[in-house]
Amino acid sequence: MSSTGTTDHEATGPRGARHERDAADRLLRAATRSGAHLIAEAASLVQGWAVLADPIAGAVYSTPAAAAADGVHAAAAPREHPHCTQRPAAGAVLVLAAAPTVPPGHACHVATTTAALLEVRGQRAAELRGEQMRLHTTLIRLLLAGHTAAVTETLGGNRLTHATVYRLSGVDLPTAHEVLWRAVRPSLAPYADAVTLMGRRDGELVVAELHRGGDDGRILRLVSRLSERHHLLAGMAGPLPLAEMPTAHSDAAAARHSATPDRRVVPADAVGASRLTPLLPTAPYTRWAESVLRPLSPAHQHLLLVWLRTGSKPRAAAALGLSAGTVRARIRDLSRLLGADLEDATVRAHLLLALRAPAPGDDSDSDSDSNSNSNSNSNRSRSGSSPPGPPRPPFPARLESLPDGLLDTEAVRTWAVGLVGGLEPHLRIALACWLRHHARTAPAAAELHVHRTTLAGWLTQCAEHLARNLADATVRAEIHLALKATRNGPDDPAALPRRGGRTYRRL
């Protein structure tokens, strides 16, 4: 047989082509099993290592596991790893490092075939993703409706006892949902130690990690990366028992309202984390808080806490899954129950202070409704008789004023001066007026007789001077208390320094 007119590749073609077909067959069989088997087979064929690196999740599959970091680094900086063969695959990057004895052409063939099979697997997963996402959303709705037993039975019994909830919002939410879905690779396999549910509800992404009391932080890391990459804001709550899933859901929304571009994921226990409350004398503080909150049930307290943390009734309604009208009606009822005007900024700040007070001891409820002068030593004694404390007051304390000795201590004054000290008179007056109007610029500017743009500029200066996020309702409440604690005279808009018309002068 003559070989005239053939190329070198064709001369050695039959053996090379058969070798490539064998490699393709091995990769195809591995792809029918799982993505992990496909990556493992690719690593075997190039006699080196293979990694599928995702920009959010990091190493999705890695063979061997020790190569994960090298693969992620190579995907992020390909110029620094010229010996690696890389191919885009299903929204990620396939990185192969072949042994020196493997021909480059063979490594390229393996990489191209593996990437193509990963794309096929990705397209198949995308076809099923819509139905799976709807199932996840349904399970989240069932948890929020209190059908915990039905969900845990679906997911494999009582191994899952707690939940950590994330609520994310942003413009690029649909894309972020798909990216997180691919990164998490959620599974509803029964008897798993952790199950991640995610679904879009009412224009936000809800992620619920169900586990056995503690999580390893993996979902938090993914949510953090996702938030940075897609410019999302997120709130986190938990871990809480599954029965308290509605509480975690609303707390996560309240926390999200405190998130900023500089801090995109905010835990619920950080919302309202006060620098003031640790400075207050514990015994009178807890007695006063218990007296104030005595007429309220735990559900009432949670509603008020979410409202005060989010800063508005519509936001509280969205966090609680209620209508704005329902929240308004319930707050009006609670205002009558507490005998206080909850539209007053000082009352709101005092109420938030009461809701953040230390919890009572385990034995503090034993004789809560009796009139005897008990001598129990609980953290928040309902009788108020911790030696030599005063007897329990017959009526709940008032929110309009605080008991003597609570905010007028040296520690509190030092804290208040450190927070708002140094504000110029016009900034202090403007800030106090704005806080009294619940952070509404238009009515505050009207009372100050300045333009709204002028007031907005002053508030920006205040935020820079205080180094605080004035968009956070809990921060505003503490600033309001600090202004009251350091006030030498009335912060009256009529005392605003002026120099003709609507301008002002510096003192």
MIDRENVEX-215861 format. One record per residue (C-alpha): residue number from 1; residue in three letters; x, y, z. Coordinates in pm, 1 decimal, padded with zeros to 6 digits. Example, Ala and Ser with C-alpha at 12.3 -4.5 7.8 and 13.67 -1.06 7.14 Angstrom:
<sites>
1:ALA:01230.0:-00450.0:00780.0
2:SER:01367.0:-00106.0:00714.0
</sites>
This chain:
<sites>
1:MET:00000.0:00000.0:00000.0
2:SER:00138.8:00336.8:-00100.1
3:SER:00152.4:00621.7:00143.8
4:THR:00204.4:00884.7:-00119.8
5:GLY:00010.1:01201.2:-00057.9
6:THR:-00060.2:01136.8:00310.2
7:THR:00032.1:01362.7:00600.2
8:ASP:00228.8:01260.8:00907.1
9:HIS:-00093.1:01272.9:01109.5
10:GLU:-00267.2:01042.8:00863.5
11:ALA:00029.5:00807.8:00861.7
12:THR:-00004.8:00760.5:01232.6
13:GLY:-00375.5:00833.4:01222.0
14:PRO:-00534.8:00492.6:01277.8
15:ARG:-00360.0:00439.9:01610.9
16:GLY:-00407.5:00804.3:01718.1
17:ALA:-00770.8:00812.2:01610.0
18:ARG:-00843.1:00485.7:01791.6
19:HIS:-00675.9:00620.1:02104.0
20:GLU:-00888.7:00935.6:02087.7
21:ARG:-01207.0:00733.3:02033.5
22:ASP:-01123.1:00519.1:02335.7
23:ALA:-01069.0:00835.0:02542.8
24:ALA:-01399.4:00982.1:02423.6
25:ASP:-01581.4:00658.4:02508.0
26:ARG:-01436.4:00653.6:02858.1
27:LEU:-01534.9:01017.4:02914.9
28:LEU:-01887.0:00955.4:02783.7
29:ARG:-01939.8:00659.5:03017.2
30:ALA:-01814.2:00864.4:03311.1
31:ALA:-02042.8:01155.6:03218.0
32:THR:-02347.8:00929.4:03241.1
33:ARG:-02262.7:00868.3:03608.2
34:SER:-02184.2:01212.7:03748.8
35:GLY:-01980.2:01525.0:03700.5
36:ALA:-01733.3:01407.3:03962.5
37:HIS:-01671.6:01082.3:03772.4
38:LEU:-01622.9:01279.7:03450.8
39:ILE:-01354.5:01500.7:03608.3
40:ALA:-01186.6:01196.5:03763.2
41:GLU:-01176.0:01022.2:03424.8
42:ALA:-01027.9:01330.2:03259.2
43:ALA:-00753.3:01343.4:03522.8
44:SER:-00678.6:00975.6:03462.3
45:LEU:-00654.8:01022.2:03084.4
46:VAL:-00401.1:01304.9:03112.8
47:GLN:-00216.5:01130.1:03398.9
48:GLY:-00234.1:01449.4:03604.5
49:TRP:-00504.5:01646.9:03777.3
50:ALA:-00834.6:01803.9:03671.9
51:VAL:-01047.8:02069.6:03840.9
52:LEU:-01380.6:02230.3:03751.1
53:ALA:-01354.3:02578.0:03905.1
54:ASP:-01656.4:02802.3:03960.5
55:PRO:-01606.4:03175.9:04026.8
56:ILE:-01851.6:03162.4:04319.9
57:ALA:-01824.5:02809.6:04457.9
58:GLY:-01452.9:02760.5:04400.1
59:ALA:-01363.8:02402.1:04312.3
60:VAL:-01682.6:02220.7:04210.0
61:TYR:-01504.0:01891.1:04131.6
62:SER:-01138.4:01811.9:04182.0
63:THR:-00925.8:01503.1:04118.4
64:PRO:-00726.9:01467.0:04333.7
65:ALA:-00882.9:01676.5:04608.6
66:ALA:-00544.2:01833.1:04689.4
67:ALA:-00541.0:01997.7:04344.7
68:ALA:-00849.6:02210.6:04415.5
69:ALA:-00657.6:02521.2:04522.9
70:ASP:-00419.4:02499.0:04224.8
71:GLY:-00711.6:02462.7:03985.7
72:VAL:-00899.2:02762.8:04127.0
73:HIS:-00583.4:02974.9:04115.8
74:ALA:-00510.9:02867.9:03756.4
75:ALA:-00865.9:02957.8:03649.9
76:ALA:-00833.2:03300.4:03813.8
77:ALA:-00484.6:03371.5:03670.8
78:PRO:-00435.3:03163.6:03354.6
79:ARG:-00122.1:03352.9:03246.7
80:GLU:00057.0:03231.0:03556.8
81:HIS:-00015.4:02866.1:03466.6
82:PRO:00077.3:02822.7:03097.0
83:HIS:00125.3:02447.8:03145.9
84:CYS:-00245.3:02401.7:03225.9
85:THR:-00509.4:02341.2:02959.8
86:GLN:-00827.9:02539.3:03022.9
87:ARG:-01173.3:02533.8:02865.7
88:PRO:-01496.4:02716.6:02961.0
89:ALA:-01759.1:02465.4:03064.5
90:ALA:-02116.1:02514.7:03189.3
91:GLY:-02051.4:02853.5:03344.1
92:ALA:-01726.7:02737.6:03507.2
93:VAL:-01369.6:02670.7:03392.8
94:LEU:-01221.2:02327.8:03333.1
95:VAL:-00850.8:02314.1:03421.2
96:LEU:-00632.8:02016.2:03323.9
97:ALA:-00267.5:01967.2:03415.7
98:ALA:-00126.3:01681.9:03209.6
99:ALA:00181.9:01479.9:03286.0
100:PRO:00495.1:01580.1:03086.1
101:THR:00481.0:01251.5:02894.3
102:VAL:00127.1:01317.2:02762.5
103:PRO:00123.4:01474.2:02412.4
104:PRO:-00027.9:01824.4:02409.5
105:GLY:-00270.9:01720.9:02137.9
106:HIS:-00411.5:01444.4:02352.9
107:ALA:-00451.9:01678.8:02650.9
108:CYS:-00636.6:01928.1:02429.7
109:HIS:-00864.2:01651.0:02298.5
110:VAL:-00948.9:01535.9:02651.3
111:ALA:-01012.9:01893.1:02765.8
112:THR:-01237.0:01973.0:02467.1
113:THR:-01437.2:01651.1:02500.9
114:THR:-01476.7:01690.1:02878.2
115:ALA:-01590.9:02051.5:02841.1
116:ALA:-01846.0:01950.4:02576.8
117:LEU:-01985.9:01676.2:02800.1
118:LEU:-02004.4:01918.8:03092.8
119:GLU:-02204.9:02155.4:02872.0
120:VAL:-02446.6:01872.7:02785.9
121:ARG:-02486.3:01786.8:03152.1
122:GLY:-02541.0:02155.2:03227.9
123:GLN:-02809.8:02187.9:02962.2
124:ARG:-02987.0:01880.4:03094.8
125:ALA:-02971.8:02020.1:03446.2
126:ALA:-03110.5:02351.9:03319.3
127:GLU:-03408.8:02170.4:03168.8
128:LEU:-03491.3:02022.3:03508.6
129:ARG:-03396.3:02330.3:03707.5
130:GLY:-03727.5:02511.3:03666.8
131:GLU:-03925.8:02224.5:03815.5
132:GLN:-03673.5:02178.8:04094.6
133:MET:-03682.3:02549.1:04178.1
134:ARG:-04060.4:02540.6:04201.1
135:LEU:-04035.7:02243.3:04437.7
136:HIS:-03787.3:02431.6:04656.0
137:THR:-04015.1:02736.0:04668.4
138:THR:-04307.0:02514.6:04770.3
139:LEU:-04107.3:02357.9:05054.2
140:ILE:-04005.1:02703.2:05180.0
141:ARG:-04369.2:02815.0:05176.2
142:LEU:-04467.2:02505.2:05374.5
143:LEU:-04200.5:02578.9:05636.1
144:LEU:-04319.3:02937.9:05668.7
145:ALA:-04677.3:02815.7:05704.8
146:GLY:-04575.0:02593.8:05996.6
147:HIS:-04589.1:02255.9:05819.6
148:THR:-04252.5:02152.1:05958.7
149:ALA:-04335.4:01782.5:05998.7
150:ALA:-04442.9:01748.3:05635.0
151:VAL:-04119.9:01904.4:05510.0
152:THR:-03890.4:01702.7:05736.0
153:GLU:-04072.8:01383.7:05638.9
154:THR:-04019.1:01469.2:05271.8
155:LEU:-03649.8:01527.9:05338.9
156:GLY:-03594.1:01211.3:05539.0
157:GLY:-03723.4:01227.5:05893.3
158:ASN:-03617.6:01418.0:06203.2
159:ARG:-03243.9:01452.9:06135.9
160:LEU:-03292.7:01815.8:06026.4
161:THR:-03379.7:02021.6:06332.9
162:HIS:-03262.5:02380.1:06268.1
163:ALA:-03259.1:02635.4:05987.3
164:THR:-03040.2:02927.1:05886.0
165:VAL:-03222.2:03170.8:05657.9
166:TYR:-03084.4:03424.0:05409.3
167:ARG:-03293.4:03682.9:05224.4
168:LEU:-03126.8:03858.4:04930.7
169:SER:-03242.6:04147.2:04714.4
170:GLY:-03093.9:04325.6:04414.9
171:VAL:-03136.6:04403.6:04046.8
172:ASP:-02949.9:04097.8:03918.3
173:LEU:-03148.0:03850.1:04125.6
174:PRO:-03248.8:03598.5:03850.6
175:THR:-02888.8:03555.7:03736.8
176:ALA:-02770.4:03535.7:04094.9
177:HIS:-03027.7:03264.9:04165.5
178:GLU:-02897.7:03048.4:03881.3
179:VAL:-02534.9:03105.4:03980.3
180:LEU:-02602.3:03012.3:04343.2
181:TRP:-02804.4:02710.5:04234.5
182:ARG:-02515.0:02585.8:04026.4
183:ALA:-02265.2:02658.2:04303.2
184:VAL:-02467.4:02491.0:04580.3
185:ARG:-02591.3:02200.6:04366.9
186:PRO:-02889.8:02156.3:04603.0
187:SER:-03016.6:01806.5:04660.2
188:LEU:-03322.9:01675.0:04840.7
189:ALA:-03157.7:01341.6:04914.0
190:PRO:-03317.0:01185.4:05223.1
191:TYR:-03118.5:01147.7:05544.7
192:ALA:-02862.5:01408.2:05445.7
193:ASP:-02691.6:01598.1:05725.4
194:ALA:-02783.7:01930.9:05560.1
195:VAL:-03026.5:02036.3:05288.8
196:THR:-03028.6:02375.6:05117.6
197:LEU:-03357.4:02514.3:04985.6
198:MET:-03372.5:02825.5:04770.7
199:GLY:-03650.9:03003.4:04588.7
200:ARG:-03760.8:03346.6:04471.6
201:ARG:-04054.9:03498.1:04656.8
202:ASP:-04194.6:03849.6:04618.6
203:GLY:-03893.8:03985.8:04433.0
204:GLU:-03626.1:03841.9:04660.9
205:LEU:-03418.5:03527.5:04689.3
206:VAL:-03476.6:03315.0:05000.0
207:VAL:-03213.6:03057.7:05095.7
208:ALA:-03287.5:02820.2:05384.3
209:GLU:-03018.1:02581.8:05502.4
210:LEU:-03168.9:02299.7:05706.9
211:HIS:-02924.1:02119.1:05932.8
212:ARG:-02876.7:01950.2:06268.0
213:GLY:-02817.8:02254.4:06487.3
214:GLY:-02504.4:02401.9:06331.9
215:ASP:-02369.7:02476.7:05987.4
216:ASP:-02017.0:02474.9:05851.3
217:GLY:-02037.5:02823.8:05701.0
218:ARG:-02029.7:02702.7:05340.9
219:ILE:-02358.4:02866.6:05241.1
220:LEU:-02258.4:03189.3:05417.1
221:ARG:-01935.1:03200.1:05216.1
222:LEU:-02123.9:03140.3:04891.2
223:VAL:-02384.3:03406.4:04973.2
224:SER:-02107.0:03653.3:05057.6
225:ARG:-01928.9:03595.0:04726.7
226:LEU:-02255.7:03607.1:04535.8
227:SER:-02355.9:03934.5:04701.1
228:GLU:-02026.3:04098.1:04610.0
229:ARG:-02025.9:03969.6:04253.6
230:HIS:-02390.1:04056.7:04174.2
231:HIS:-02425.3:04363.7:04399.8
232:LEU:-02691.1:04213.8:04628.2
233:LEU:-02785.5:04298.3:04986.4
234:ALA:-02855.8:04012.3:05224.4
235:GLY:-02980.0:03946.4:05575.7
236:MET:-02907.5:03629.2:05771.0
237:ALA:-03089.1:03476.7:06068.3
238:GLY:-03029.1:03159.0:06261.3
239:PRO:-02962.5:02888.6:06336.2
240:LEU:-03308.9:02859.4:06487.6
241:PRO:-03531.4:02554.1:06541.8
242:LEU:-03742.3:02466.3:06238.6
243:ALA:-04056.6:02557.1:06430.3
244:GLU:-03923.7:02916.0:06442.9
245:MET:-03869.2:02938.1:06068.4
246:PRO:-04116.5:03231.8:06033.1
247:THR:-03919.5:03422.4:06298.3
248:ALA:-03591.4:03356.9:06120.2
249:HIS:-03750.7:03460.6:05791.0
250:SER:-03867.5:03797.1:05923.9
251:ASP:-03545.4:03859.2:06118.0
252:ALA:-03341.9:03801.8:05802.3
253:ALA:-03547.2:04066.2:05621.6
254:ALA:-03500.2:04310.1:05908.5
255:ALA:-03125.1:04248.4:05896.5
256:ARG:-03115.0:04304.6:05520.8
257:HIS:-03240.6:04660.6:05569.2
258:SER:-02919.9:04731.2:05761.4
259:ALA:-02696.7:04600.3:05480.6
260:THR:-02487.5:04844.3:05277.9
261:PRO:-02247.9:04813.0:04981.1
262:ASP:-01964.8:04806.7:05235.3
263:ARG:-02131.5:04531.6:05438.0
264:ARG:-02354.1:04330.4:05208.7
265:VAL:-02444.6:04042.3:05443.1
266:VAL:-02573.5:04138.8:05788.5
267:PRO:-02658.9:03877.7:06056.0
268:ALA:-02981.1:03938.6:06245.3
269:ASP:-02802.5:03927.6:06579.8
270:ALA:-02589.1:04219.9:06462.5
271:VAL:-02896.9:04433.8:06391.1
272:GLY:-02955.4:04641.3:06695.4
273:ALA:-02637.8:04512.2:06854.4
274:SER:-02602.1:04804.2:07083.9
275:ARG:-02295.7:04980.0:07216.5
276:LEU:-02523.4:05147.3:07469.9
277:THR:-02701.9:04856.3:07640.3
278:PRO:-02383.1:04700.7:07789.5
279:LEU:-02320.4:05033.5:07964.0
280:LEU:-02656.5:05041.3:08142.4
281:PRO:-02684.6:04922.7:08505.4
282:THR:-02827.2:04573.4:08472.7
283:ALA:-03071.5:04555.7:08763.9
284:PRO:-03271.3:04876.8:08703.3
285:TYR:-03249.7:04825.2:08327.2
286:THR:-03400.7:04475.5:08332.8
287:ARG:-03665.9:04572.9:08591.0
288:TRP:-03774.6:04869.3:08381.1
289:ALA:-03775.6:04667.1:08057.5
290:GLU:-03978.9:04388.4:08214.0
291:SER:-04230.3:04635.8:08347.9
292:VAL:-04262.0:04807.4:08010.9
293:LEU:-04303.6:04482.7:07818.1
294:ARG:-04539.0:04316.2:08067.7
295:PRO:-04856.0:04376.9:07859.8
296:LEU:-04697.6:04230.1:07544.5
297:SER:-04693.4:03871.5:07426.8
298:PRO:-04383.3:03730.2:07250.8
299:ALA:-04561.8:03772.6:06916.4
300:HIS:-04628.5:04139.1:06996.3
301:GLN:-04265.8:04193.2:07090.5
302:HIS:-04141.8:04031.0:06771.2
303:LEU:-04367.3:04246.2:06554.7
304:LEU:-04249.2:04562.3:06729.2
305:LEU:-03885.3:04457.6:06705.8
306:VAL:-03910.2:04391.7:06331.3
307:TRP:-04089.4:04724.7:06282.1
308:LEU:-03829.6:04918.5:06480.6
309:ARG:-03540.4:04744.2:06305.8
310:THR:-03672.1:04795.3:05954.4
311:GLY:-03777.3:05152.6:06024.5
312:SER:-04115.2:05156.4:05846.9
313:LYS:-04446.0:04973.6:05848.4
314:PRO:-04434.9:04869.9:05478.1
315:ARG:-04089.4:04717.2:05526.5
316:ALA:-04203.3:04542.5:05842.7
317:ALA:-04507.0:04408.5:05656.6
318:ALA:-04284.0:04267.5:05381.9
319:ALA:-04055.3:04108.9:05639.6
320:LEU:-04342.9:03952.9:05833.3
321:GLY:-04542.1:03843.2:05529.4
322:LEU:-04838.1:04059.4:05625.8
323:SER:-05016.7:04344.1:05455.7
324:ALA:-04916.3:04699.7:05541.9
325:GLY:-05270.7:04768.2:05666.7
326:THR:-05253.6:04474.1:05905.2
327:VAL:-04922.8:04594.3:06049.0
328:ARG:-05058.5:04947.6:06092.2
329:ALA:-05367.5:04816.9:06271.1
330:ARG:-05165.8:04595.9:06503.8
331:ILE:-04925.8:04876.7:06591.1
332:ARG:-05222.2:05103.5:06671.5
333:ASP:-05357.1:04832.5:06901.9
334:LEU:-05018.0:04792.2:07068.4
335:SER:-04991.9:05168.0:07111.9
336:ARG:-05317.8:05160.7:07308.9
337:LEU:-05203.1:04853.3:07500.5
338:LEU:-04878.7:05023.7:07602.7
339:GLY:-05048.8:05356.7:07664.8
340:ALA:-04784.7:05539.1:07461.3
341:ASP:-04758.8:05726.7:07133.8
342:LEU:-04547.2:05494.5:06920.9
343:GLU:-04514.2:05766.1:06655.3
344:ASP:-04292.1:05964.0:06892.2
345:ALA:-03920.6:05921.1:06817.7
346:THR:-03822.6:05913.6:07185.9
347:VAL:-04086.1:05651.0:07266.0
348:ARG:-03959.8:05436.8:06979.6
349:ALA:-03599.9:05464.4:07099.9
350:HIS:-03703.2:05370.3:07454.7
351:LEU:-03910.4:05077.8:07327.7
352:LEU:-03617.4:04944.3:07124.4
353:LEU:-03402.0:04978.5:07435.3
354:ALA:-03655.9:04772.7:07631.9
355:LEU:-03677.5:04503.2:07364.4
356:ARG:-03299.6:04465.1:07365.0
357:ALA:-03273.4:04427.0:07743.0
358:PRO:-03114.9:04108.7:07884.9
359:ALA:-03350.2:03814.5:07911.4
360:PRO:-03483.1:03718.4:08254.6
361:GLY:-03351.1:03418.6:08444.2
362:ASP:-03516.4:03079.6:08422.0
363:ASP:-03687.4:03122.2:08756.9
364:SER:-03817.2:03474.8:08705.4
365:ASP:-04166.4:03372.5:08597.8
366:SER:-04262.9:03157.8:08892.9
367:ASP:-04480.9:03414.9:09068.6
368:SER:-04520.6:03671.5:08797.0
369:ASP:-04879.6:03760.0:08880.3
370:SER:-04857.6:03758.3:09258.4
371:ASN:-04841.2:04068.7:09476.4
372:SER:-04596.9:03922.7:09727.5
373:ASN:-04254.9:04075.0:09781.1
374:SER:-04040.1:03779.1:09671.3
375:ASN:-03667.7:03772.6:09753.3
376:SER:-03562.0:03568.2:09444.7
377:ASN:-03236.2:03664.9:09271.3
378:SER:-03335.0:03650.6:08901.7
379:ASN:-03187.3:03861.8:08621.6
380:ARG:-03519.2:04030.8:08555.9
381:SER:-03725.8:03971.0:08870.8
382:ARG:-04090.7:04053.9:08819.5
383:SER:-04121.1:04143.6:09186.2
384:GLY:-03823.2:04377.8:09161.1
385:SER:-03707.2:04270.3:09510.7
386:SER:-03341.6:04191.0:09452.6
387:PRO:-03186.8:04310.0:09776.0
388:PRO:-03233.3:04589.0:09855.1
389:GLY:-03439.1:04664.8:09541.8
390:PRO:-03776.6:04836.0:09548.5
391:PRO:-04104.0:04640.0:09540.5
392:ARG:-04265.6:04563.9:09209.3
393:PRO:-04464.0:04862.2:09076.6
394:PRO:-04838.5:04799.5:09052.7
395:PHE:-04857.6:04932.3:08694.3
396:PRO:-04629.4:04897.4:08392.0
397:ALA:-04358.7:05160.4:08354.9
398:ARG:-04408.4:05435.4:08101.1
399:LEU:-04216.8:05456.7:07777.3
400:GLU:-04211.8:05835.8:07766.7
401:SER:-03939.9:05854.3:08031.6
402:LEU:-03662.3:05635.7:08165.7
403:PRO:-03601.3:05564.8:08534.2
404:ASP:-03346.2:05774.8:08716.2
405:GLY:-02995.0:05640.7:08704.1
406:LEU:-03034.1:05461.3:08368.4
407:LEU:-02893.6:05706.4:08114.3
408:ASP:-02748.5:05967.1:08348.3
409:THR:-02437.1:05768.0:08442.0
410:GLU:-02080.0:05868.0:08367.2
411:ALA:-02033.0:05570.0:08132.2
412:VAL:-02338.1:05664.1:07925.4
413:ARG:-02237.0:06030.0:07909.2
414:THR:-01888.6:05931.3:07789.9
415:TRP:-02041.7:05710.0:07522.1
416:ALA:-02282.1:05983.7:07408.8
417:VAL:-02010.8:06249.7:07389.3
418:GLY:-01790.8:06011.6:07194.5
419:LEU:-02073.1:05949.9:06946.7
420:VAL:-02221.8:06294.8:06881.0
421:GLY:-01968.5:06524.5:07041.2
422:GLY:-01809.9:06775.0:06806.4
423:LEU:-02111.8:06818.6:06580.8
424:GLU:-02148.3:07179.7:06471.5
425:PRO:-02464.1:07348.1:06604.9
426:HIS:-02646.2:07356.2:06271.5
427:LEU:-02567.8:06988.0:06207.0
428:ARG:-02682.5:06886.2:06553.2
429:ILE:-03009.2:07078.5:06524.4
430:ALA:-03074.9:06943.8:06173.8
431:LEU:-02996.5:06585.9:06276.6
432:ALA:-03220.7:06603.3:06585.3
433:CYS:-03508.1:06746.0:06379.2
434:TRP:-03465.8:06480.0:06109.4
435:LEU:-03469.0:06204.0:06371.7
436:ARG:-03786.6:06342.7:06528.4
437:HIS:-03948.3:06314.1:06184.3
438:HIS:-03841.3:05947.1:06156.6
439:ALA:-03575.3:06011.3:05888.7
440:ARG:-03817.2:06187.5:05653.3
441:THR:-03632.4:06467.5:05480.5
442:ALA:-03923.1:06673.8:05344.1
443:PRO:-04105.9:06749.3:05674.7
444:ALA:-03774.9:06803.0:05855.8
445:ALA:-03657.4:07050.0:05590.0
446:ALA:-03991.9:07233.0:05613.6
447:GLU:-03957.3:07271.0:05990.3
448:LEU:-03597.8:07385.7:05956.3
449:HIS:-03690.4:07626.4:05674.3
450:VAL:-03411.4:07499.1:05450.3
451:HIS:-03415.3:07328.8:05113.7
452:ARG:-03425.3:06950.0:05107.7
453:THR:-03097.2:06942.8:04916.7
454:THR:-02935.5:07151.4:05189.3
455:LEU:-03061.9:06915.4:05457.3
456:ALA:-02944.5:06613.4:05259.6
457:GLY:-02597.4:06764.3:05242.1
458:TRP:-02594.1:06826.5:05617.0
459:LEU:-02701.6:06469.7:05685.2
460:THR:-02415.6:06343.7:05469.7
461:GLN:-02177.1:06549.4:05681.9
462:CYS:-02336.0:06405.9:05996.5
463:ALA:-02290.3:06048.0:05870.8
464:GLU:-01924.8:06117.2:05793.3
465:HIS:-01864.5:06278.5:06131.4
466:LEU:-02042.6:06003.3:06325.9
467:ALA:-01905.8:05721.0:06108.5
468:ARG:-02248.0:05557.1:06127.1
469:ASN:-02498.8:05429.4:05873.0
470:LEU:-02794.4:05667.3:05911.3
471:ALA:-03006.7:05439.1:05692.3
472:ASP:-03012.0:05188.0:05980.0
473:ALA:-03315.7:05249.5:06201.9
474:THR:-03145.3:05105.1:06510.4
475:VAL:-02845.9:05334.1:06460.4
476:ARG:-03081.2:05631.9:06438.0
477:ALA:-03246.8:05532.1:06766.3
478:GLU:-02915.1:05527.6:06950.8
479:ILE:-02809.7:05861.1:06799.6
480:HIS:-03140.9:06007.8:06916.6
481:LEU:-03067.5:05891.0:07273.0
482:ALA:-02710.2:06021.2:07252.0
483:LEU:-02835.3:06364.0:07142.7
484:LYS:-03074.1:06370.0:07438.4
485:ALA:-02801.6:06264.0:07682.0
486:THR:-02566.4:06541.8:07566.0
487:ARG:-02824.7:06816.4:07521.4
488:ASN:-02747.2:07139.3:07705.6
489:GLY:-03052.1:07318.4:07569.8
490:PRO:-03337.2:07246.4:07331.7
491:ASP:-03223.6:07143.0:06984.0
492:ASP:-03483.5:07382.9:06848.2
493:PRO:-03502.7:07455.4:06474.2
494:ALA:-03571.1:07816.7:06568.2
495:ALA:-03219.0:07828.7:06712.9
496:LEU:-03060.5:07725.5:06381.7
497:PRO:-02776.0:07973.4:06310.0
498:ARG:-02867.4:08181.7:06005.7
499:ARG:-02735.1:08461.2:05795.2
500:GLY:-03024.9:08597.2:05596.8
501:GLY:-03292.5:08407.1:05405.7
502:ARG:-03252.9:08028.9:05420.4
503:THR:-02878.0:08024.2:05470.8
504:TYR:-02691.3:07966.8:05793.6
505:ARG:-02363.2:08074.9:05944.3
506:ARG:-02105.6:07875.5:06137.5
507:LEU:-02058.1:07972.8:06500.3
</sites>
